[in-house]
């Protein structure tokens, strides 16, 4: 059984079927195509697809930016805490400004600070993040590379 994959890809592209493109490229493991898809989907307001494509290629910074752009600031804050702690303060600040602009009586939990032990963990996570980014550059790291960085 053979398929016309190039025809399917062209059809998905021409019809702007981002969900099918996501399935197609992630199944093939085509990281370059996933990167292009993330850009195209984001520019057309398809933030869920853009986020998933960015997540699959390991671009945590872009994931945070997509969450911010789609006004999902609470999710962006917690995603940043888990995947790119260097952005926590910026995201929490944006979240706070958003709540104040809507005149809501809430304040975001300062997930970037807390007890001394929590602060140490976050600082250690920032250090590890910096080391991994410096070691790997823009390449997508393998699991072995992460293990070596730690």
Secondary structure as UniProt FT lines:
FT   HELIX           5..14
FT   TURN            15..16
FT   HELIX           18..28
FT   HELIX           31..43
FT   TURN            44..45
FT   HELIX           47..56
FT   TURN            57..58
FT   HELIX           60..69
FT   TURN            70..71
FT   HELIX           73..83
FT   HELIX           85..87
FT   HELIX           88..101
FT   TURN            102..103
FT   TURN            111..112
FT   HELIX           116..136
FT   TURN            137..138
FT   HELIX           143..149
//
